[in-house]
Amino acid sequence: MKYIKGMDLSTLKEVESLGGKFYDHGVRKDVFDILKSYDVNGIRLRLWNDPYTEEGVPYGAGTNDLPTTIELARRALDHGMEVLLDFHYSDFWADPGKQRVPKAWRGMNVSQLEQAVYDFTVDTLKAMKEAGAFPTLVQVGNELTNGLLWPLGKKPEYDNLARFVSAGIRGVRAVDETLPVMIHLDNGGNHEMYLDWFDHYRERGEDFDIIGLSYYPFWHGSLEDLQNNMNDLAVRYGKELMIAEVSMGFTMEDYGSYEKLEPDRRKGYATKPELVEKVPFPMTKEGQKDFLRALFDVIHQVPEGKGKGYFYWEPAWIPVPGSGWATEGALAYIEEAGPCGNEWANQALFDYEGNALPALEIVRDYRP
């Protein structure tokens, strides 16, 4: 498998539709053209089943339905890039804190959910192939640390968890048996958790190709923790590894005014110094660049050449009014209070005005 320098651009269509523009050295360009000029060769795209309210109002955060995913996948493929399709098997965000059964699958038993995962996977991939947007890698589930399709597939219900994940893998293989399949957990520095999860899964589940790890330095331990985990996983399980999600801030400046948020709703990660204290790099443009250089060293040092790259999370999610992590309808669906702004803009690889940041030079120039 080729080494992937990837970016997750799942919110891009929404950002562009709301007026977001991108520049490199003062020249406005298509963001795909900018990223390709910095040697980016892969794009990751999340897919939600039905990211709309019962009345058809979008949930926001990119509203990553199948038509949106197809459109972005085509743009990536037209630029000669790899495409990692990230099945969430949920109508909205799926992560270690929430793995909701899609509205259309509510009330199903284990066998019915297993079949629904298989059918949804097959139907999606066939539709993407027909549309000229077929992915080159597939991720079955997103940050499956605590399982999927709760409560039936919630850890420690490993039998059900493995059935659901395996149904997705079989669905991928039914459409194209050569597609590499990733299983993705969060907390890339937590070695014990990875061993527990994959030891249980391998006793029960279908084979796969890639272990994907999320690594956010303010949550997931040190780079040394990440290195030790990846090194052991590569040898222990014989799988290729990728950092499926990663990011690092370039500023501590508040950006709430860009989104016209009220002062009490400007609660993004940029304003949480207790998180920053955990990171041995300053949240500056140079600090962001230095962090990526150190991360790339970790990936390069994975034994047997099994470190196969990374996908930086949402580098183009710049602050434009109207683009946030959840609409009011989405908050009602996930039963959370908000606020609803973009809490990630200070970790993009473009500044608040859409200018390419120096960290992209490391993406282009890094040589181990």
N, C-alpha and C positions, 0 to 999 in steps of 0.2 A: 504494500500500500504506500502511496506517495505521502510525503510529509505535508500536512495541511497547516497553512497560516490562515485561520478562519475568523469570521466575524458573524455574530448573530444580528441580523437586520430585520427582525420581525415587526418592529413598529414603523419601518421606513415609509410604507405607503401612507400611513396616517400622518406622519410628520410632514411629508411632502404636500399632502392634500391641504394641510393647514398653513402652508406657506414656508415651511422649512427649506433653507437653501444651504448649499455646501460650496466651500472654496478651498483652493490649494494655492498658497502664495498669492492671495488676492484675486485669483481667477475663478469665477464661478464655473463649476463642472458638475456633471452627474456623479453621484456618490460612488457608483460602481466603477466609473472611470478613475476617480481619485484612488480608491482602494486598490484597484488593479495596478496602478502606477507605483504603489508601495508594496507590490509583490503579494498582496492578498490573493489566495487561490481557492478559498472555500467560503460558503455562506451557510449559516444555520437558520432554519425557519421553524417556528413552533406551529402546531396545528391544533386548534380547538374544535370540538365537535359542532357545537351550536352556540356561538358566543353572542347571543341576543336574548333579550327578555321575551316573555310570552307574547308581548305586543310588538316584537320585532325591533326593539331599540338596541343598538350595539352596546356591548359591555366595555368597549374601549381597549386601551393598551395595545392597539394595532388591530383589534377585532379580527383575529387570525383564523378566519374560516377558509374553506378550500379554495374559493376563487382568489382570495388575497394571496394565499400561499402559492397557487399556480402562477399568478402574475409575477411575484418576486422570484420564484424559481426560474422562470423563463429568462428574466433579466440576468440572473446569475449565470445560467447556462450559456446565454448569448455572449457573455464575457469570458467564456472558457473556464468557469469556476466549478468546483465541486459543490454539491448541495446535500447538506445533512437535514433530513426531514425528522422533526422532533414531535412524535405523537404524544400528546398529553393524555388522551383518552378521558377528557373532561371538557366541560363547556367553557372553563376559564382556568386561571392559574392552577397548576398542580405542582406541589413541592412537598417537602417533609412535613409541613404543617397543615396541608389540606390536599386531599385527593378525592374530589367529589364525583360521584357517579353522574354521568350526563343525564339531562332531563329525560331524554328518550329511553334511557335504560333503567329508570327508577322502578323498583319493585321486582326486578329480575333476580332469580336465584343464581347460584354459582355456575351451573351448566349454561344457563341462558347468557350470563355475562361473558363467559368464555367464548361462546359462539358470536356474541355481539362484537367482541374485540377482534376476532378473526375476520368477520364480515366487513367491519369498518376498515380494517387494515387493507384487505384485498380490494374493496371498492375504491378506496382513496388512491391506492397505487395504480390501479387500472385507469382511473380518471386522469391522473397526472401523466401517465404514459400517453394516453390518447390526446392530451393537450400539449404534448411536446415539452413537458416540465418534469420529467422523471428524475427522481433524486439519485444520487450516487452512493449515499449512505443513509441508513435509517436507524433512528433511535426509538426503541420500543419502551415508552414511558419516560417520564421526566422526574429526575431526582427521587428515585424509588426507595430511598432510605427506609421509609416507614410503610412501604407497600403502595398499593393503588386500589382504586374502586372500593373505598371504605364504605361500610365497616368489614365487608366480607373478605377483602384482600388486604386488610391492615395487619402489619407485623404485630404479633408473631404467628399469624395464620399463614405459615409458609406454604402449606399445600395449595391453598387458594391463590396466594400471591404467584406461585410458580405456574399454576394453570393459566392465569390471566396473561402473564408475561410470555409464556410459551405459545399461547394462542396468537399473540401478535407476531412472534417470530415465525410461526408456521404460515401466517398470512403473508409475510414478506417473502418467504421461500416459495410460496405457491405462485407468486407473480414473477419473481426473478430470484432463483436460488443462488446467484452470484453476488447479490447485494450484501455488503458488509453490514452487520447488525451490532449496534451498541446497546449496552445496558448501563444506565447512568445513575449514580448516587451523588449526594452532596457531601460536604465536609471532608474534603480531600486529605486533610491531615489526620483523620481519625482511623488509624490502622486497625484497631480492634473491631470497630464497626464494620469495616469492609470485609474482614475475615469472617465474621459472624454471618453477614448477609450472603456472601458468595459461597461459603461452605454449605449453608442451608439450601441455597438455590441450586447448586450443582448436583445435589442429591436428588433433585426433583424435576429440574427444568430442561428445556431444549438448549442445545449448544448455541453459542454466539461468538462474535469475533473481537469486539472491542469493549474494554472497560472505560467508561467515561466518568470523569471526576469534576465536580465543581470545586473551585478554590477561590474563596474571597478572603484576603489576608486579615480582614478585621473580624472574621467569624471562625475561620477554619484552621487555626493553628499556624505554626511557623513554616517557612519554606523548607526548613530541615525536616519537619514532620511530614510535609508533602513528599519530599525526596525519599525518605525512608519508606513511606507507604507505597509509592509507585515502584520503587526498586524491588520490594518484596512481592508485590502483586505480579509483576512481570515474570519473576522466576517461579513463584508458587503456582500460578494458574496458566502461564504460557500464552497469555492474551496480549494483544497490542493495547496501548493506553493512549487516551487523549484527555486533555483538559477541556471539558465540554462547556464550561462557563468560568470566566475569570474577569475581574476588572479591578481598577485602582484609580483613585481620585487624582485630579490635576489641580484642584483648588479647594479651599474651604469657604470660598465666597458664597453667600446665599444667592440663589437664583430665583427665589419666589416671585420677585417683581416681574420677571420675564413672563410668567404665567398669570400675572395679575391676581395672585393669591393674597388673601388677607393675612396680616402678620401672624395671627395665631394658627394659620394653616401652612406656614412655611417651615415644615418640620422634616425636611429631607435629610439624607445622610450627610450632606455637606455641613449640617449644623449640629452634628453629634460627636463632639470631641472625644467622648469615652470610647468610641469605636476607633478613632484615629490613633489613640495611644497604644493600641495593640500592634500597629504596623511600623516596622523599622525603616520606613521610607517616608519622607515628608509628602503631604498632598500638594505637590507643586508640579509644574510641567516637567521639570527635570526629575523629580521623585517618581513620577509615573513612568518615565522613560527608564530610569534605573531599575524599578521594580520589574518591568517586562524583561529587561536584560537578564536579571537574576532568575526569573521564571523560566526563560528559555534555556538557561544553563541546567536547571533541574530536569527539564524534559530531555535534553540532550544526554544527560548522564544516566538515564534509565537503561538497565542492562539489555544486552542483545539487540540494541537498536529498536526496542519496542515502544519508545516514546514517539508517537506519530503526529504530534502537533497539538493545536489548541483552537478554540473558538472564543474570541473576546466577546463579552456580553454587551449588546446594545451600544456599540460605539457611536452610532448616529442618532441616538435618542436625545436630540437637543431640545431645549425648552421652547416650545411653541404653545401659545394659548389653545387649550382644548385637548391636548394630548397628555393624558395622565395614566396612572396604573389601574384606574377603575372609574367607571361612571357611577352616578348615583344608583342606577339600576343594577349594576354589577355589585355594588356594596350591599344592596338589599339581598341579592342572590347568595353572596358569600357570608352575609351576616357580620360585616365588619363596619367600623365607624368612619374610616377614612383618616386623613384627608385624601383627596383624589389627584393631587398634582404629580408631576414627574419627579420622583425622588432619586433619580439616577444621573441627572444631567452633569453633575460634577465628576462623573466617572467615564464620560464619553471620550472618544478620541478626536472629537471636534469641540472647539470652545462654544460658548453660548451663542455666538453669532455664526457658527457653522464653519469656522476656519480649522483646517487640519492641524493637529498638534504634533509636537516633536516626537512623541512616542511612536508615531507611524514610521519614523525613520529607522527605529530599531527593528520593527517588523520587516522592513525592506533590507536592512544592512546586516542583520545579525549573522555572524558566522562563528560557530562553536570552535 
